[in-house]
Amino acid sequence: MQKFLFTNSTAFGVSKSLFREIGLAIQNAGSISVALAILVFLMAVCPQWTVAQETESPQSAKDQTADSHAPSYAGVQFVQPSSRDSATPPVTITLQDAIERARHFNAQFLAVETEAKISHEDRMQARNAMLPSVNASTQYLNTEGNGKTPSGRFVTNDGVHVYRAWGVFHQDLSPSTYLATNLHRADAAEAVASAKAEIARRGLTVTVTKLYYALVVAQRKLATSQQTLDQGKHFYDIAQETERLGQAAHSDVIKAEIQYSQQQQAFEEARLALQNARLDLAVLLFPNFTDNFTVVDDLNSSPALPSFEEVQSMSGKGNPEMRAAIESERQAHNEVLAAKAAFLPTLSVDLDYGIEANDFALRSVAKAFPVDGPLPNLGYFLTASFSVPVWDWGTLRSKLHQTKYKEEQAHAELSQVQREMLSNLYSFYNEAAVAREAVERARHTSELAAESLRLTNLRYQGGESTALEAVDAQNTFIIARGFYDDAEARYRLALANLQTLTGRF
């Protein structure tokens, strides 16, 4: 819900002329009770109105009566987000600060970075899977006895009480191990995830840059709108004064009034655009929603555009999309190698070292051979397994076909990324070059429009130009200044898009 505040000479209020009209209505009512009823009704319906103290002008009573029909300005008071501490001064944020804040709080970007971290851990696990594993195992086996044999009721045991304390050394000697296909595949997957994180980082930079300079431009346009609103009020006052002196037609006053009314509406639209731009940027920058911040207007300090040769060289070295496509193809190739390795035999070795005896000791009497006396318990045994795939109904071959299809698709995607990169490189660079030239032209045009407005106002005051020319000069100034602000923001956004291919320069 929007609230409307009506105050002073620049706001809608109940003017003196309006009260005079109310007084005449009360007198015509012919009854004090009717007059009181009218006043009570006005106070009930319009409690938010305040009487505005109008500034007296050095005009006659006739001129003041004519001024009662002058347009008044309604200032809309926008609803602002509540702040936990309204006394806290606003935070000043530069573009780089905004980018860093967005990287900390944007959920989509954090999700991509999390994927990169997970891929790094997958690579660590793939590397460790190639290394031998060592485990320690301690067991106690208690078997129910039968009263006659030392081994009890289970012939597989050496006694009723069996203690095991083993250190187990395990190593797989499969083709995937000595070819390191799983490790290479995990390396490529980590590189892909890292490249995608860089793509997301640069894309977020473009988004923040767009919203940041949209707010800067909105601030500039609001200032321009305020300036033209003041000029429109001044022009309207001049038109009234010249009409009073008989030096201008009433049509000039009408034209000035229309222009002033349109500038009032444009001012409110500029304020609304500023509020929306501030809210859009605040969503990315703060964990707790607030608009208690200001941005630095650095549009006039835009970096220079490098030559195309420099941009092409930087793109070849630092393009994350190309790197992601190359690593995706490498990952697919390693998956093919892993599928081929599944056709080869696999050798695994387990070495157990420790004790398995009827007593938890290095030497003890075996219950099955008590006559032999104490025997050593500590020792080892080795298990080697050799596995050869013989028949699986074509499952391994089907998996190999799948990986080959993926490799072909990755190669096609790499070729397309290369073509798109070249296309985007030319497109983004040309856009930046055109935007840079547009900034220079728009700056010059804005300066000319400001000077034209100043001279036209002077000529109108001297009676040498018409109201139509003055209004046209005001509109030309507004349009030229808006084009200049938009051109600067466009150039900064074009640079941000170009840097998605090249990195910062």
C-alpha positions in Angstrom: 0.0 0.0 0.0 1.3 3.5 -0.9 0.8 6.5 1.4 0.4 10.0 0.1 1.7 13.0 2.0 0.4 16.4 1.1 2.7 19.2 2.4 4.0 22.8 1.7 3.9 24.7 -1.5 5.1 21.8 -3.6 2.5 19.3 -2.4 -1.3 18.9 -2.9 -3.0 20.7 -0.1 -6.1 22.6 0.8 -5.1 26.0 -0.5 -6.5 29.4 0.6 -8.6 29.6 -2.5 -10.2 26.2 -1.6 -11.0 27.4 1.9 -12.5 30.6 0.4 -14.7 28.4 -1.8 -15.7 26.3 1.3 -16.6 29.5 3.1 -18.9 30.6 0.3 -20.5 27.2 0.3 -21.1 27.5 4.1 -22.6 31.0 3.7 -24.9 29.8 0.9 -26.0 26.9 3.1 -27.9 29.4 5.2 -27.5 27.5 8.5 -24.8 27.2 11.0 -25.6 23.5 11.6 -25.2 22.8 8.0 -21.9 24.6 8.0 -20.7 22.6 10.9 -21.8 19.4 9.3 -19.8 20.3 6.2 -16.7 20.9 8.2 -17.0 17.7 10.2 -17.5 15.8 6.9 -14.3 17.3 5.4 -12.3 16.5 8.5 -13.5 12.9 8.5 -12.9 12.3 4.9 -9.6 14.1 4.6 -7.7 13.6 7.9 -4.4 13.4 6.1 -4.6 16.8 4.5 -2.7 19.7 6.0 -3.0 23.2 5.1 0.0 24.3 3.1 1.3 27.8 3.9 1.6 29.4 0.5 4.4 31.8 -0.3 3.1 35.3 -1.0 4.2 36.6 -4.4 4.6 40.2 -5.3 1.4 40.2 -7.3 -2.0 41.8 -7.1 -5.1 40.1 -5.7 -6.1 39.4 -9.3 -2.9 37.6 -10.0 -3.2 35.5 -6.8 -6.7 34.4 -7.8 -5.3 33.3 -11.2 -2.5 31.4 -9.4 -5.0 29.4 -7.5 -5.4 27.3 -10.6 -1.7 26.5 -10.8 -0.7 22.8 -10.8 0.5 21.5 -7.5 3.0 18.6 -7.0 2.0 15.4 -5.1 5.0 13.8 -3.5 4.4 10.0 -3.2 5.9 8.5 -0.1 7.0 5.0 -1.0 6.8 2.2 1.6 10.4 1.3 2.6 11.7 -2.0 3.9 12.0 -1.9 7.7 15.5 -2.0 9.1 16.4 -3.5 12.5 18.4 -0.5 13.3 17.2 2.6 11.5 20.0 4.7 13.2 22.7 2.7 11.4 24.3 4.7 8.6 24.0 3.2 5.1 26.7 0.9 3.9 28.7 2.3 0.9 29.2 -0.4 -1.7 31.5 -0.3 -4.7 31.0 -2.6 -7.7 33.7 -5.0 -6.4 32.1 -5.1 -3.0 28.8 -5.9 -4.6 30.3 -8.8 -6.6 32.0 -10.2 -3.5 28.8 -10.0 -1.5 26.8 -11.7 -4.2 29.3 -14.6 -4.3 28.8 -15.1 -0.5 25.0 -15.0 -0.5 23.7 -16.1 -4.0 22.3 -19.6 -3.6 22.7 -20.6 -7.3 26.4 -19.6 -7.3 27.1 -21.4 -4.0 25.5 -24.6 -5.5 27.9 -24.6 -8.4 30.9 -24.0 -6.1 29.7 -26.8 -3.9 29.7 -29.1 -6.9 33.3 -28.1 -7.6 34.3 -29.0 -4.0 32.5 -32.3 -4.2 34.3 -33.1 -7.4 37.6 -32.4 -5.7 36.7 -34.9 -3.0 35.8 -37.4 -5.6 39.2 -37.1 -7.1 40.8 -37.6 -3.7 38.8 -40.8 -3.3 39.7 -42.0 -6.7 43.4 -41.5 -6.0 43.2 -43.2 -2.7 41.4 -46.2 -4.2 44.5 -47.0 -6.2 46.6 -47.3 -3.0 46.8 -50.3 -0.7 44.5 -50.4 2.2 45.4 -51.6 5.7 42.7 -52.6 8.2 42.9 -54.0 11.8 40.4 -56.7 12.9 40.0 -58.3 16.3 37.4 -61.1 16.9 36.5 -63.5 19.7 34.7 -66.7 18.7 32.9 -68.6 21.5 31.7 -72.0 20.4 29.4 -74.3 22.4 31.2 -77.3 23.5 30.1 -81.0 23.2 32.0 -82.4 26.3 34.3 -84.6 24.2 36.2 -83.0 21.3 38.3 -79.9 21.9 36.8 -78.1 19.0 33.3 -78.1 20.4 30.2 -78.5 18.3 31.6 -76.9 15.1 34.3 -78.8 13.3 35.6 -75.6 11.5 36.9 -74.2 14.8 40.1 -75.2 16.5 38.6 -74.9 20.0 35.7 -73.7 22.0 37.5 -70.3 22.4 39.2 -68.8 19.4 40.9 -65.3 19.3 41.7 -63.4 16.1 43.8 -60.3 15.9 44.7 -59.6 12.2 46.2 -56.8 10.3 44.8 -57.0 6.7 46.7 -55.6 3.8 44.7 -55.4 0.5 45.7 -54.4 -3.0 43.8 -54.6 -6.3 46.0 -55.0 -9.4 43.3 -54.5 -12.0 43.8 -52.7 -15.3 42.0 -49.7 -14.0 44.6 -49.5 -11.2 47.8 -49.5 -13.3 46.2 -47.4 -16.1 44.7 -45.0 -13.5 41.6 -44.6 -15.6 39.4 -43.8 -12.6 41.8 -41.1 -11.4 42.1 -39.5 -14.8 38.3 -39.5 -15.1 38.0 -37.9 -11.7 40.7 -35.3 -12.7 38.7 -34.4 -15.7 35.4 -34.2 -13.7 37.1 -31.9 -11.2 38.4 -29.7 -14.0 34.9 -29.5 -15.6 33.3 -28.6 -12.2 36.0 -25.9 -11.7 35.4 -24.5 -15.1 31.7 -24.4 -14.5 32.2 -22.6 -11.2 34.3 -20.0 -13.1 31.5 -19.7 -15.7 29.0 -19.1 -12.9 31.4 -16.7 -11.2 31.7 -14.6 -14.4 28.0 -14.8 -15.1 27.2 -13.6 -11.6 29.6 -10.7 -12.2 27.6 -9.8 -15.3 24.3 -10.0 -13.3 25.6 -7.8 -10.5 27.1 -5.3 -12.9 23.8 -5.0 -14.7 21.8 -4.4 -11.5 24.5 -2.2 -9.9 24.7 0.2 -12.8 20.9 0.1 -13.3 20.7 1.6 -9.8 23.4 4.1 -10.6 21.5 5.2 -13.8 18.3 5.3 -11.8 19.9 7.7 -9.4 21.2 9.9 -12.2 17.8 9.9 -13.9 16.1 10.9 -10.7 18.5 13.8 -10.3 17.9 14.8 -13.9 14.1 14.5 -13.3 14.4 16.7 -10.2 16.4 19.3 -12.2 13.9 19.4 -15.0 11.0 19.5 -12.6 12.5 22.6 -11.0 13.1 24.1 -14.4 9.6 23.3 -15.4 8.3 25.1 -12.4 10.5 28.0 -13.1 9.3 28.1 -16.7 5.7 27.9 -15.6 6.3 30.9 -13.3 7.9 32.8 -16.1 5.0 32.1 -18.4 2.6 33.4 -15.9 4.6 36.5 -15.3 4.9 37.3 -19.0 1.2 36.7 -19.5 0.5 39.2 -16.6 2.7 41.7 -18.3 0.9 41.2 -21.6 4.1 39.8 -23.3 2.8 36.2 -23.8 -0.4 34.5 -24.8 -2.4 32.3 -22.4 -1.6 29.4 -24.6 2.0 29.6 -23.4 0.8 29.3 -19.8 -1.3 26.2 -20.8 1.7 24.7 -22.6 3.9 25.4 -19.5 1.3 23.9 -17.2 1.1 20.7 -19.3 4.8 20.4 -19.4 5.1 20.9 -15.6 2.4 18.2 -15.0 4.2 15.7 -17.2 7.5 16.4 -15.4 5.8 15.7 -12.1 4.7 12.3 -13.3 8.1 11.6 -14.8 9.7 12.5 -11.4 7.5 10.0 -9.6 8.3 7.3 -12.2 12.0 8.0 -11.8 11.6 7.6 -8.0 9.8 4.3 -8.5 12.5 3.0 -10.9 15.1 3.9 -8.3 13.3 2.1 -5.6 12.9 -1.0 -7.7 16.5 -1.0 -8.8 17.6 -0.7 -5.2 15.4 -3.6 -4.1 16.6 -5.8 -7.1 20.2 -5.3 -6.1 19.6 -5.7 -2.3 18.3 -9.3 -2.9 21.8 -10.3 -4.1 23.9 -8.4 -1.6 22.5 -9.0 1.9 21.6 -12.2 3.8 18.9 -10.2 5.7 16.8 -8.1 3.3 17.6 -4.4 3.7 18.0 -1.4 1.4 20.2 0.5 3.8 23.1 1.0 1.4 24.4 3.4 -1.2 26.4 2.7 -4.3 29.4 4.5 -5.7 28.8 6.2 -9.1 32.0 5.3 -11.1 30.5 5.2 -14.6 32.8 8.1 -15.6 35.9 5.9 -14.8 35.2 3.0 -17.1 38.2 1.0 -18.2 39.5 1.3 -21.7 38.7 -1.3 -24.3 41.8 -3.4 -25.3 42.6 -4.1 -28.9 41.0 -7.1 -30.5 44.3 -9.0 -30.7 44.8 -8.7 -27.0 41.2 -9.8 -26.3 41.6 -12.8 -28.6 44.8 -13.8 -26.9 43.2 -13.5 -23.4 40.2 -15.5 -24.6 42.3 -18.3 -25.8 44.0 -18.6 -22.4 41.2 -17.9 -20.0 37.9 -19.0 -21.5 36.2 -21.3 -18.9 33.6 -22.6 -21.4 36.3 -23.9 -23.7 38.1 -25.4 -20.8 35.0 -27.1 -19.6 34.3 -28.5 -23.0 37.9 -29.8 -23.4 37.8 -31.5 -20.0 34.3 -33.0 -20.7 35.8 -34.6 -23.8 38.7 -35.9 -21.7 36.4 -37.3 -19.1 34.4 -39.1 -21.7 37.6 -40.6 -23.2 38.7 -41.9 -19.9 35.3 -43.5 -19.4 35.9 -45.4 -22.6 39.2 -46.6 -21.4 37.6 -47.7 -18.1 35.0 -49.6 -20.0 37.7 -51.4 -22.1 39.7 -52.2 -19.0 36.6 -54.1 -17.6 37.3 -56.8 -20.3 40.8 -57.6 -18.8 41.6 -59.9 -15.9 41.7 -58.6 -12.4 44.2 -59.6 -9.7 43.7 -58.9 -6.0 46.0 -59.7 -3.1 45.1 -59.9 0.6 47.8 -60.4 3.2 46.7 -61.2 6.8 49.2 -61.0 9.7 48.3 -61.7 13.3 47.0 -64.5 15.5 44.2 -67.0 15.4 44.5 -69.2 18.5 42.6 -70.7 21.5 44.4 -68.1 23.7 45.0 -64.5 23.3 48.8 -64.8 23.4 51.8 -65.1 21.1 52.4 -68.7 22.2 49.8 -71.1 23.6 48.8 -74.8 23.6 46.4 -75.7 20.8 43.4 -77.4 22.2 43.3 -79.9 19.3 47.0 -80.9 19.9 47.8 -80.6 23.6 50.6 -83.1 23.4 52.7 -80.7 21.3 52.9 -78.2 24.0 53.0 -74.4 23.5 53.2 -73.4 19.8 53.8 -69.9 18.2 50.5 -68.2 17.2 51.8 -65.1 15.4 52.0 -65.5 11.6 50.6 -64.6 8.2 48.6 -66.0 5.4 48.3 -64.7 1.8 45.3 -64.9 -0.5 45.6 -64.0 -4.2 42.6 -63.9 -6.5 42.7 -63.9 -10.2 39.4 -63.1 -11.9 38.8 -63.4 -15.7 35.5 -62.2 -17.2 34.1 -65.0 -19.4 30.4 -64.4 -20.1 28.0 -61.6 -19.0 25.4 -61.6 -21.8 27.0 -58.6 -23.5 26.7 -56.2 -20.5 30.4 -55.0 -20.7 30.2 -54.5 -24.4 26.9 -52.5 -24.0 28.6 -50.3 -21.4 31.5 -49.8 -23.8 29.1 -48.6 -26.5 27.5 -46.2 -24.1 30.8 -44.6 -23.3 31.7 -44.3 -26.9 28.4 -42.5 -27.6 29.2 -40.1 -24.8 32.6 -39.5 -26.2 31.2 -38.7 -29.6 28.7 -36.3 -28.1 31.4 -34.6 -26.0 33.5 -34.1 -29.2 30.5 -32.5 -31.0 29.9 -30.2 -28.0 33.5 -29.2 -28.0 33.3 -28.3 -31.7 30.2 -26.2 -31.1 31.6 -24.4 -28.1 34.6 -23.4 -30.2 32.4 -22.0 -32.9 30.2 -20.2 -30.4 33.2 -18.8 -28.6 34.5 -17.2 -31.8 31.0 -15.9 -32.5 30.6 -14.4 -29.0 34.1 -13.0 -29.1 33.4 -11.0 -32.2 29.9 -10.1 -31.1 30.8 -9.0 -27.5 33.8 -7.0 -28.8 31.8 -5.2 -31.4 29.1 -4.4 -28.9 31.7 -2.9 -26.5 33.3 -0.9 -29.3 29.9 0.5 -30.4 29.0 1.2 -26.8 32.2 3.1 -26.2 31.6 5.3 -29.2 28.0 5.8 -28.1 29.3 7.1 -24.8 31.4 9.8 -26.4 28.6 10.9 -28.7 26.0 10.9 -26.0 28.2 12.9 -23.7 28.7 15.6 -26.4 25.0 15.6 -27.2 24.1 15.9 -23.5 26.4 19.0 -23.2 24.8 20.5 -26.3 21.3 19.9 -25.0 22.1 21.5 -21.6 23.5 24.6 -23.3 20.6 24.7 -25.7 18.1 24.6 -22.8 20.0 27.4 -21.0 20.0 29.6 -24.1 16.4 28.9 -25.0 15.2 29.9 -21.5 17.2 33.1 -21.7 15.7 33.8 -25.2 12.2 33.1 -23.9 12.6 35.5 -21.0 13.7 38.1 -23.5 10.7 37.4 -25.7 12.8 36.0 -28.6 11.5 32.4 -28.5 8.1 30.7 -28.1 6.9 28.4 -25.3 7.0 25.5 -27.7 10.7 26.0 -28.3 11.3 26.2 -24.6 9.3 23.0 -24.0 11.1 21.3 -26.8 14.5 22.2 -25.4 13.5 20.7 -22.0 12.4 17.5 -23.6 15.5 17.3 -25.7 17.7 17.8 -22.6 15.9 15.0 -20.7 16.2 12.6 -23.7 19.9 13.5 -24.3 20.8 13.1 -20.6 19.0 9.8 -20.4 20.8 8.5 -23.5 24.1 9.5 -22.0 23.4 7.7 -18.7 22.2 4.6 -20.6 25.2 4.6 -22.9 27.6 4.6 -20.0 25.8 1.7 -18.3 25.6 -0.2 -21.6 29.4 0.2 -22.1 30.1 -1.2 -18.6 27.7 -4.1 -19.2 29.4 -4.8 -22.6 32.8 -5.0 -20.9 31.4 -7.4 -18.3 30.0 -9.6 -21.0 33.4 -9.5 -22.9 35.2 -10.4 -19.7 33.2 -13.6 -19.4 35.3 -14.8 -22.3 38.7 -13.2 -21.4 38.8 -12.8 -17.7 39.4 -9.4 -16.1 41.5 -6.8 -17.9 
